[in-house]
Amino acid sequence: MLFICYEKCSTCKKAEKFLNDHGITYTKRAINTDNPTYDELKKWVKMSNLPINKFFNTSGKLYRELGIKDKLKDMSDDEILKLLSTDGMLVKRPLLISKDKVLVGFKEEEYQKLDEEH
């Protein structure tokens, strides 16, 4: 599994603790230095079955500074993916990617289900 996180994020720390406590093997990637690419995001949005806007870190400083909330309704999915791929700090974290599933954010019950499946 691929675990994409931000070191200073308390939610990411909780998610990583869950993975470690449950003996789940993962590869860790820093979202701020190795942000997801357009192609990765396109694939992950599809795998997640979530609306594309759920991939935005809506509480992030950059999201607010750029006024993205007001721009989203006029953007195509392609434009949104391109924007998300420009800066990892725009992307909601953590992301946990398995071979057939993508979890966005940390909800313990979702991680628990994934743990039971693997």
Beta strands, then each sheet from edge to edge (+ up, - down):
strand 1: 2-5
strand 2: 27-30
strand 3: 95-97
strand 4: 102-104
sheet 1: 2+ 1+ 3- 4+
end
